[in-house]
Amino acid sequence: MALYSAAAAVLAGLERRDGALKSLVYHSRFQNVKQLYALVSETLRYAPVLDSILAGAALLKAEKKLPPHLAKVLVYDLLFGRGLKCGGRWKVLVLKHRARLQAELARLKVRRKVSRNEDLLAPTEGTIQVQVPRYVRVNTLKTCMDDVVDFFKRQGYSYLGRAARMEELSSLSGKQFLLDPHLQELLVFPPQTDFHENRLYVAGHIILQDKASCLPAFLLSPPSGSHVIDACAAPGNKTSHIAAILKNKGQIFAFDLDPKRLATMSTMLVRAGANCYELANQDFLTVDPRDPKYSNVTYILLDPSCSGSGMVNRLPAEESAPSSERLRALAGFQRKALGHALQFPALQRLAYSTCSVHQEENEDVVRDVLQEHGTAFRLVNVMPSWPHRGLATFPGAECCLRACPTATLTNGFFVAVLERQQECTEQGSSSSLPAEAEVEGGAERSQHGAGTSPPAACKKRRKKSRRVKK
């Protein structure tokens, strides 16, 4: 039973967005990782077919104690895999329904006019298969870029230097790798390159993290010694990234409501060498901004629950667009979380991000919260050279960043950076107008236009507050 329960746990972790498939498999503690990975991968590949069979056979209605993820794994192995070689009492339970399940599979083939199981997997019309590169973040808490590059060279990889254009990232093959053109601590390898058993990954010297997921902490860029809140922190890659930017100097308050995700995050942070954090199994919305404990919090990273619609390797069963009701519910929570974050009295800078492609969870949330908070905060125009910008749904929305497989060779993502307006900002400025600042390669430059230069004292304070560590 260990194999099936481990596979079901991985499927549940994917649904909760605890991590990527390979990471969840390798962290499952199941000894035969190749067997587990193969079972989960095939179950995912057949997921839409399995959903149809389970619904048609009404298995979950007949066996209410059978967990849905476990049912999917068992039915896959019964109909398409090895034929349930193990499984204990759950095997006995599913075998009672074998004739009904096989009949439902036969009916499905007749309806789709196919004769082989593989023909049920034909891609639907309009499906676009996009592979993004394998991104590897060098964990500067434990090592440095030069040492990691030298290590991979000794393993037979060919280092091509820093990419001059994003297009170079899509031409990698074999054992070639590049330094990312935007992020100084990010290496890029061909798609499907597997590092889960690599010594550097096991020791926490490298973090397997998509480039888009690195952007929020990179753009927040808190100076060493800062107090930072990671509002919805698990599974913790962004938290470890903040710790690296802080050089483990300062304080990170990390919150998450799911105790299992928080436990996984704790393990990951220990492996990464982070030690400047405090974890709390708490809903961020219940945190009191006026608590003296958070009086020095000047930076917040908010990556709230979202539809996950931008994830390239998401569950096949979830590839259809979320319902309008679900989007409204998610956006409502996201607005509350963002509005709550802006209540922290010492807050100077905030990064809001989602792995969603939907306007309702991205530009609309930022627009509504900025309108609510008047002139207290405004958008920062980050990374002007980034090719994919926010949808022009309100003035200043182009200051936000979007990411997608076709335009940026990453997962789908959205990032907006908000900055508190200084007391001496020019009269009549609006929260929806951008602070014209550029963040490129870890450096931020003020770009005040003609006729908008602030007084000298204010300019000095702004320069100090926007300083970004190289």
WOVENVEN-V696434 format. One record per residue. OMEGA is omega as a letter, one per 20 degrees, with the letter a starting at -180 (999 if undefined). Layout:
OMEGA
OMEGA
//
This chain:
a
a
a
r
r
r
r
r
r
r
r
r
r
a
r
a
r
a
r
a
a
r
a
r
a
r
a
a
r
a
a
a
a
r
r
a
a
a
a
a
a
r
r
a
a
a
r
r
a
r
r
a
r
r
a
r
r
a
a
r
r
a
a
r
a
a
a
a
r
r
a
r
a
a
r
a
r
a
a
a
a
r
r
r
r
r
r
a
r
r
r
a
a
a
r
a
a
a
a
a
r
r
r
r
r
r
r
r
r
a
a
r
r
a
a
r
a
a
r
a
a
a
r
a
r
r
r
r
a
r
r
r
r
r
a
r
r
a
a
r
a
a
r
a
a
a
r
r
r
r
a
r
r
r
r
r
r
a
a
r
a
r
r
a
a
a
a
a
a
a
a
r
r
a
r
r
a
r
a
a
a
a
a
a
a
r
a
a
r
r
r
r
a
r
a
r
r
a
a
r
a
a
r
r
r
r
r
a
r
a
a
r
r
a
a
a
r
a
r
r
r
r
r
a
a
r
a
r
r
a
r
b
a
j
r
r
a
r
r
r
r
r
r
r
r
a
a
r
a
a
r
r
a
a
r
a
a
a
r
r
a
r
r
r
r
r
a
a
r
r
a
r
r
r
a
a
r
a
r
r
a
r
a
a
r
r
a
r
a
r
a
r
a
a
a
r
a
a
r
r
a
r
a
r
a
a
a
a
a
a
a
a
a
a
r
a
a
a
r
a
r
a
r
r
r
r
r
a
r
a
r
r
a
r
r
a
a
r
r
a
a
r
a
a
a
a
r
a
a
r
r
a
r
r
a
r
a
r
a
a
a
a
a
r
a
r
a
a
r
r
a
a
r
a
a
a
r
r
r
r
a
r
a
a
r
a
a
a
r
r
a
a
r
a
r
a
r
r
r
r
r
r
r
a
a
a
a
r
r
r
r
a
r
r
r
r
r
a
r
r
r
a
a
r
a
a
r
r
a
a
a
r
a
r
a
r
a
r
r
r
r
r
a
a
r
a
a
a
a
r
a
a
r
r
a
a
r
a
r
r
r
a
r
a
a
a
a
a
r
999
//
